[in-house]
Amino acid sequence: MAGFQQPAITRFQPNEVRVRGHGVADLMGGVSFGAAVILILNGELPGARARTIG
């Protein structure tokens, strides 16, 4: 597909999908849904302090 540009947030390659540089397979089961949303919106995973409520 000539001229196709991948978005900056995701990268698709054969047998691999990456979100902001993190493999989706690594994120699944490894981070919470909220942490994944923060990664997508802010470009980095939240720190330990941001992951706690209270």
PyMOL Python script that loads the backbone (N, CA, C, O; Angstrom):
from pymol import cmd

cmd.read_pdbstr("""\
ATOM      1  N   MET A   1       0.835  -1.173   0.000  1.00  0.00           N
ATOM      2  CA  MET A   1       0.000   0.000   0.000  1.00  0.00           C
ATOM      3  C   MET A   1       0.886   1.244   0.000  1.00  0.00           C
ATOM      4  O   MET A   1       1.405   1.642   1.043  1.00  0.00           O
ATOM      5  N   ALA A   2       1.048   1.829  -1.119  1.00  0.00           N
ATOM      6  CA  ALA A   2       1.928   2.987  -1.247  1.00  0.00           C
ATOM      7  C   ALA A   2       1.346   4.187  -0.517  1.00  0.00           C
ATOM      8  O   ALA A   2       0.148   4.456  -0.604  1.00  0.00           O
ATOM      9  N   GLY A   3       2.192   4.901   0.197  1.00  0.00           N
ATOM     10  CA  GLY A   3       1.762   6.113   0.872  1.00  0.00           C
ATOM     11  C   GLY A   3       1.078   5.897   2.205  1.00  0.00           C
ATOM     12  O   GLY A   3       0.641   6.863   2.831  1.00  0.00           O
ATOM     13  N   PHE A   4       0.971   4.654   2.659  1.00  0.00           N
ATOM     14  CA  PHE A   4       0.321   4.384   3.949  1.00  0.00           C
ATOM     15  C   PHE A   4       1.229   4.826   5.087  1.00  0.00           C
ATOM     16  O   PHE A   4       2.403   4.456   5.133  1.00  0.00           O
ATOM     17  N   GLN A   5       0.685   5.616   6.004  1.00  0.00           N
ATOM     18  CA  GLN A   5       1.450   6.057   7.164  1.00  0.00           C
ATOM     19  C   GLN A   5       0.809   5.496   8.425  1.00  0.00           C
ATOM     20  O   GLN A   5      -0.406   5.571   8.602  1.00  0.00           O
ATOM     21  N   GLN A   6       1.634   4.934   9.295  1.00  0.00           N
ATOM     22  CA  GLN A   6       1.132   4.405  10.547  1.00  0.00           C
ATOM     23  C   GLN A   6       0.983   5.546  11.546  1.00  0.00           C
ATOM     24  O   GLN A   6       1.804   6.463  11.566  1.00  0.00           O
ATOM     25  N   PRO A   7      -0.052   5.497  12.369  1.00  0.00           N
ATOM     26  CA  PRO A   7      -0.197   6.532  13.395  1.00  0.00           C
ATOM     27  C   PRO A   7       0.930   6.431  14.425  1.00  0.00           C
ATOM     28  O   PRO A   7       1.545   5.377  14.583  1.00  0.00           O
ATOM     29  N   ALA A   8       1.189   7.529  15.116  1.00  0.00           N
ATOM     30  CA  ALA A   8       2.284   7.568  16.089  1.00  0.00           C
ATOM     31  C   ALA A   8       1.998   6.728  17.325  1.00  0.00           C
ATOM     32  O   ALA A   8       2.929   6.314  18.016  1.00  0.00           O
ATOM     33  N   ILE A   9       0.726   6.468  17.616  1.00  0.00           N
ATOM     34  CA  ILE A   9       0.375   5.752  18.843  1.00  0.00           C
ATOM     35  C   ILE A   9       0.583   4.257  18.699  1.00  0.00           C
ATOM     36  O   ILE A   9       1.038   3.606  19.639  1.00  0.00           O
ATOM     37  N   THR A  10       0.262   3.706  17.554  1.00  0.00           N
ATOM     38  CA  THR A  10       0.373   2.263  17.362  1.00  0.00           C
ATOM     39  C   THR A  10       1.307   1.942  16.207  1.00  0.00           C
ATOM     40  O   THR A  10       1.503   2.748  15.297  1.00  0.00           O
ATOM     41  N   ARG A  11       1.877   0.749  16.266  1.00  0.00           N
ATOM     42  CA  ARG A  11       2.714   0.253  15.173  1.00  0.00           C
ATOM     43  C   ARG A  11       2.323  -1.203  14.937  1.00  0.00           C
ATOM     44  O   ARG A  11       2.283  -2.015  15.862  1.00  0.00           O
ATOM     45  N   PHE A  12       2.038  -1.506  13.688  1.00  0.00           N
ATOM     46  CA  PHE A  12       1.639  -2.852  13.300  1.00  0.00           C
ATOM     47  C   PHE A  12       2.715  -3.462  12.431  1.00  0.00           C
ATOM     48  O   PHE A  12       3.143  -2.864  11.443  1.00  0.00           O
ATOM     49  N   GLN A  13       3.153  -4.654  12.800  1.00  0.00           N
ATOM     50  CA  GLN A  13       4.098  -5.422  12.018  1.00  0.00           C
ATOM     51  C   GLN A  13       3.586  -6.861  12.028  1.00  0.00           C
ATOM     52  O   GLN A  13       2.754  -7.205  12.868  1.00  0.00           O
ATOM     53  N   PRO A  14       4.054  -7.696  11.130  1.00  0.00           N
ATOM     54  CA  PRO A  14       3.599  -9.085  11.148  1.00  0.00           C
ATOM     55  C   PRO A  14       3.790  -9.720  12.532  1.00  0.00           C
ATOM     56  O   PRO A  14       4.892  -9.719  13.080  1.00  0.00           O
ATOM     57  N   ASN A  15       2.717 -10.250  13.075  1.00  0.00           N
ATOM     58  CA  ASN A  15       2.712 -10.938  14.376  1.00  0.00           C
ATOM     59  C   ASN A  15       3.070 -10.037  15.548  1.00  0.00           C
ATOM     60  O   ASN A  15       3.474 -10.535  16.599  1.00  0.00           O
ATOM     61  N   GLU A  16       2.933  -8.723  15.395  1.00  0.00           N
ATOM     62  CA  GLU A  16       3.256  -7.821  16.498  1.00  0.00           C
ATOM     63  C   GLU A  16       2.457  -6.525  16.382  1.00  0.00           C
ATOM     64  O   GLU A  16       2.364  -5.920  15.314  1.00  0.00           O
ATOM     65  N   VAL A  17       1.890  -6.122  17.506  1.00  0.00           N
ATOM     66  CA  VAL A  17       1.217  -4.828  17.607  1.00  0.00           C
ATOM     67  C   VAL A  17       1.820  -4.123  18.809  1.00  0.00           C
ATOM     68  O   VAL A  17       1.904  -4.696  19.895  1.00  0.00           O
ATOM     69  N   ARG A  18       2.240  -2.883  18.615  1.00  0.00           N
ATOM     70  CA  ARG A  18       2.852  -2.104  19.694  1.00  0.00           C
ATOM     71  C   ARG A  18       2.052  -0.834  19.912  1.00  0.00           C
ATOM     72  O   ARG A  18       1.588  -0.203  18.962  1.00  0.00           O
ATOM     73  N   VAL A  19       1.897  -0.470  21.170  1.00  0.00           N
ATOM     74  CA  VAL A  19       1.224   0.762  21.558  1.00  0.00           C
ATOM     75  C   VAL A  19       2.225   1.602  22.328  1.00  0.00           C
ATOM     76  O   VAL A  19       2.696   1.206  23.394  1.00  0.00           O
ATOM     77  N   ARG A  20       2.548   2.777  21.775  1.00  0.00           N
ATOM     78  CA  ARG A  20       3.517   3.684  22.403  1.00  0.00           C
ATOM     79  C   ARG A  20       4.813   2.960  22.770  1.00  0.00           C
ATOM     80  O   ARG A  20       5.409   3.238  23.811  1.00  0.00           O
ATOM     81  N   GLY A  21       5.244   2.037  21.918  1.00  0.00           N
ATOM     82  CA  GLY A  21       6.504   1.327  22.130  1.00  0.00           C
ATOM     83  C   GLY A  21       6.401   0.067  22.971  1.00  0.00           C
ATOM     84  O   GLY A  21       7.390  -0.649  23.121  1.00  0.00           O
ATOM     85  N   HIS A  22       5.230  -0.222  23.523  1.00  0.00           N
ATOM     86  CA  HIS A  22       5.028  -1.407  24.352  1.00  0.00           C
ATOM     87  C   HIS A  22       4.253  -2.456  23.566  1.00  0.00           C
ATOM     88  O   HIS A  22       3.233  -2.142  22.954  1.00  0.00           O
ATOM     89  N   GLY A  23       4.721  -3.683  23.576  1.00  0.00           N
ATOM     90  CA  GLY A  23       4.006  -4.765  22.913  1.00  0.00           C
ATOM     91  C   GLY A  23       2.672  -5.027  23.595  1.00  0.00           C
ATOM     92  O   GLY A  23       2.598  -5.090  24.823  1.00  0.00           O
ATOM     93  N   VAL A  24       1.616  -5.182  22.797  1.00  0.00           N
ATOM     94  CA  VAL A  24       0.286  -5.436  23.360  1.00  0.00           C
ATOM     95  C   VAL A  24       0.283  -6.734  24.159  1.00  0.00           C
ATOM     96  O   VAL A  24      -0.373  -6.817  25.197  1.00  0.00           O
ATOM     97  N   ALA A  25       1.005  -7.745  23.690  1.00  0.00           N
ATOM     98  CA  ALA A  25       1.075  -9.014  24.415  1.00  0.00           C
ATOM     99  C   ALA A  25       1.679  -8.828  25.805  1.00  0.00           C
ATOM    100  O   ALA A  25       1.280  -9.507  26.750  1.00  0.00           O
ATOM    101  N   ASP A  26       2.637  -7.912  25.933  1.00  0.00           N
ATOM    102  CA  ASP A  26       3.255  -7.638  27.232  1.00  0.00           C
ATOM    103  C   ASP A  26       2.315  -6.853  28.141  1.00  0.00           C
ATOM    104  O   ASP A  26       2.318  -7.040  29.358  1.00  0.00           O
ATOM    105  N   LEU A  27       1.509  -5.972  27.544  1.00  0.00           N
ATOM    106  CA  LEU A  27       0.594  -5.153  28.338  1.00  0.00           C
ATOM    107  C   LEU A  27      -0.582  -5.976  28.869  1.00  0.00           C
ATOM    108  O   LEU A  27      -1.036  -5.760  29.993  1.00  0.00           O
ATOM    109  N   MET A  28      -1.072  -6.918  28.061  1.00  0.00           N
ATOM    110  CA  MET A  28      -2.232  -7.719  28.466  1.00  0.00           C
ATOM    111  C   MET A  28      -1.886  -8.548  29.700  1.00  0.00           C
ATOM    112  O   MET A  28      -0.939  -9.334  29.685  1.00  0.00           O
ATOM    113  N   GLY A  29      -2.633  -8.371  30.729  1.00  0.00           N
ATOM    114  CA  GLY A  29      -2.398  -9.099  31.964  1.00  0.00           C
ATOM    115  C   GLY A  29      -1.290  -8.505  32.812  1.00  0.00           C
ATOM    116  O   GLY A  29      -1.108  -8.911  33.960  1.00  0.00           O
ATOM    117  N   GLY A  30      -0.548  -7.550  32.270  1.00  0.00           N
ATOM    118  CA  GLY A  30       0.558  -6.956  33.001  1.00  0.00           C
ATOM    119  C   GLY A  30       0.254  -5.588  33.576  1.00  0.00           C
ATOM    120  O   GLY A  30       0.878  -5.158  34.546  1.00  0.00           O
ATOM    121  N   VAL A  31      -0.714  -4.901  32.970  1.00  0.00           N
ATOM    122  CA  VAL A  31      -1.103  -3.584  33.466  1.00  0.00           C
ATOM    123  C   VAL A  31      -2.624  -3.509  33.514  1.00  0.00           C
ATOM    124  O   VAL A  31      -3.310  -4.247  32.806  1.00  0.00           O
ATOM    125  N   SER A  32      -3.138  -2.635  34.334  1.00  0.00           N
ATOM    126  CA  SER A  32      -4.584  -2.464  34.446  1.00  0.00           C
ATOM    127  C   SER A  32      -5.125  -1.733  33.221  1.00  0.00           C
ATOM    128  O   SER A  32      -4.373  -1.135  32.451  1.00  0.00           O
ATOM    129  N   PHE A  33      -6.430  -1.794  33.060  1.00  0.00           N
ATOM    130  CA  PHE A  33      -7.067  -1.072  31.964  1.00  0.00           C
ATOM    131  C   PHE A  33      -6.790   0.421  32.094  1.00  0.00           C
ATOM    132  O   PHE A  33      -6.486   1.084  31.102  1.00  0.00           O
ATOM    133  N   GLY A  34      -6.891   0.947  33.293  1.00  0.00           N
ATOM    134  CA  GLY A  34      -6.640   2.368  33.520  1.00  0.00           C
ATOM    135  C   GLY A  34      -5.225   2.762  33.146  1.00  0.00           C
ATOM    136  O   GLY A  34      -5.015   3.817  32.547  1.00  0.00           O
ATOM    137  N   ALA A  35      -4.250   1.931  33.491  1.00  0.00           N
ATOM    138  CA  ALA A  35      -2.858   2.213  33.147  1.00  0.00           C
ATOM    139  C   ALA A  35      -2.659   2.201  31.633  1.00  0.00           C
ATOM    140  O   ALA A  35      -1.896   3.003  31.095  1.00  0.00           O
ATOM    141  N   ALA A  36      -3.347   1.288  30.950  1.00  0.00           N
ATOM    142  CA  ALA A  36      -3.254   1.232  29.488  1.00  0.00           C
ATOM    143  C   ALA A  36      -3.850   2.490  28.856  1.00  0.00           C
ATOM    144  O   ALA A  36      -3.314   3.005  27.874  1.00  0.00           O
ATOM    145  N   VAL A  37      -4.955   2.983  29.413  1.00  0.00           N
ATOM    146  CA  VAL A  37      -5.560   4.213  28.903  1.00  0.00           C
ATOM    147  C   VAL A  37      -4.608   5.392  29.100  1.00  0.00           C
ATOM    148  O   VAL A  37      -4.443   6.217  28.202  1.00  0.00           O
ATOM    149  N   ILE A  38      -3.987   5.470  30.272  1.00  0.00           N
ATOM    150  CA  ILE A  38      -3.017   6.546  30.533  1.00  0.00           C
ATOM    151  C   ILE A  38      -1.841   6.446  29.559  1.00  0.00           C
ATOM    152  O   ILE A  38      -1.354   7.465  29.069  1.00  0.00           O
ATOM    153  N   LEU A  39      -1.387   5.234  29.279  1.00  0.00           N
ATOM    154  CA  LEU A  39      -0.313   5.044  28.305  1.00  0.00           C
ATOM    155  C   LEU A  39      -0.721   5.592  26.943  1.00  0.00           C
ATOM    156  O   LEU A  39       0.054   6.300  26.300  1.00  0.00           O
ATOM    157  N   ILE A  40      -1.929   5.268  26.502  1.00  0.00           N
ATOM    158  CA  ILE A  40      -2.389   5.732  25.192  1.00  0.00           C
ATOM    159  C   ILE A  40      -2.505   7.257  25.161  1.00  0.00           C
ATOM    160  O   ILE A  40      -2.088   7.894  24.193  1.00  0.00           O
ATOM    161  N   LEU A  41      -3.069   7.838  26.215  1.00  0.00           N
ATOM    162  CA  LEU A  41      -3.305   9.277  26.229  1.00  0.00           C
ATOM    163  C   LEU A  41      -2.052  10.105  26.485  1.00  0.00           C
ATOM    164  O   LEU A  41      -1.850  11.137  25.845  1.00  0.00           O
ATOM    165  N   ASN A  42      -1.206   9.660  27.417  1.00  0.00           N
ATOM    166  CA  ASN A  42      -0.047  10.455  27.839  1.00  0.00           C
ATOM    167  C   ASN A  42       1.277   9.998  27.247  1.00  0.00           C
ATOM    168  O   ASN A  42       2.260  10.738  27.285  1.00  0.00           O
ATOM    169  N   GLY A  43       1.316   8.796  26.703  1.00  0.00           N
ATOM    170  CA  GLY A  43       2.544   8.313  26.086  1.00  0.00           C
ATOM    171  C   GLY A  43       3.473   7.568  27.015  1.00  0.00           C
ATOM    172  O   GLY A  43       4.545   7.132  26.595  1.00  0.00           O
ATOM    173  N   GLU A  44       3.080   7.410  28.292  1.00  0.00           N
ATOM    174  CA  GLU A  44       3.902   6.631  29.219  1.00  0.00           C
ATOM    175  C   GLU A  44       3.009   5.995  30.277  1.00  0.00           C
ATOM    176  O   GLU A  44       1.932   6.497  30.600  1.00  0.00           O
ATOM    177  N   LEU A  45       3.488   4.889  30.798  1.00  0.00           N
ATOM    178  CA  LEU A  45       2.741   4.209  31.864  1.00  0.00           C
ATOM    179  C   LEU A  45       2.826   5.036  33.145  1.00  0.00           C
ATOM    180  O   LEU A  45       3.841   5.684  33.403  1.00  0.00           O
ATOM    181  N   PRO A  46       1.768   5.013  33.941  1.00  0.00           N
ATOM    182  CA  PRO A  46       1.810   5.774  35.191  1.00  0.00           C
ATOM    183  C   PRO A  46       2.798   5.155  36.187  1.00  0.00           C
ATOM    184  O   PRO A  46       3.049   3.950  36.163  1.00  0.00           O
ATOM    185  N   GLY A  47       3.348   5.995  37.052  1.00  0.00           N
ATOM    186  CA  GLY A  47       4.241   5.524  38.106  1.00  0.00           C
ATOM    187  C   GLY A  47       3.456   4.829  39.207  1.00  0.00           C
ATOM    188  O   GLY A  47       2.225   4.835  39.181  1.00  0.00           O
ATOM    189  N   ALA A  48       4.133   4.240  40.159  1.00  0.00           N
ATOM    190  CA  ALA A  48       3.491   3.512  41.250  1.00  0.00           C
ATOM    191  C   ALA A  48       2.548   4.411  42.043  1.00  0.00           C
ATOM    192  O   ALA A  48       1.471   3.978  42.451  1.00  0.00           O
ATOM    193  N   ARG A  49       2.947   5.647  42.260  1.00  0.00           N
ATOM    194  CA  ARG A  49       2.117   6.569  43.033  1.00  0.00           C
ATOM    195  C   ARG A  49       0.796   6.867  42.326  1.00  0.00           C
ATOM    196  O   ARG A  49      -0.249   6.951  42.971  1.00  0.00           O
ATOM    197  N   ALA A  50       0.840   7.025  41.018  1.00  0.00           N
ATOM    198  CA  ALA A  50      -0.357   7.323  40.244  1.00  0.00           C
ATOM    199  C   ALA A  50      -1.289   6.117  40.137  1.00  0.00           C
ATOM    200  O   ALA A  50      -2.477   6.276  39.859  1.00  0.00           O
ATOM    201  N   ARG A  51      -0.758   4.912  40.356  1.00  0.00           N
ATOM    202  CA  ARG A  51      -1.586   3.713  40.256  1.00  0.00           C
ATOM    203  C   ARG A  51      -2.380   3.425  41.519  1.00  0.00           C
ATOM    204  O   ARG A  51      -3.268   2.573  41.504  1.00  0.00           O
ATOM    205  N   THR A  52      -2.084   4.112  42.605  1.00  0.00           N
ATOM    206  CA  THR A  52      -2.800   3.873  43.862  1.00  0.00           C
ATOM    207  C   THR A  52      -3.831   4.953  44.084  1.00  0.00           C
ATOM    208  O   THR A  52      -3.653   6.101  43.680  1.00  0.00           O
ATOM    209  N   ILE A  53      -4.904   4.570  44.729  1.00  0.00           N
ATOM    210  CA  ILE A  53      -5.965   5.515  45.085  1.00  0.00           C
ATOM    211  C   ILE A  53      -5.953   5.656  46.592  1.00  0.00           C
ATOM    212  O   ILE A  53      -5.893   4.662  47.315  1.00  0.00           O
ATOM    213  N   GLY A  54      -6.009   6.870  47.058  1.00  0.00           N
ATOM    214  CA  GLY A  54      -6.096   7.006  48.500  1.00  0.00           C
ATOM    215  C   GLY A  54      -5.317   8.076  49.014  1.00  0.00           C
ATOM    216  O   GLY A  54      -5.302   8.302  50.224  1.00  0.00           O
TER     217      GLY A  54
END
""", "prot")
cmd.dss("prot")
cmd.show_as("cartoon", "prot")
cmd.util.cbc("prot")
cmd.orient("prot")
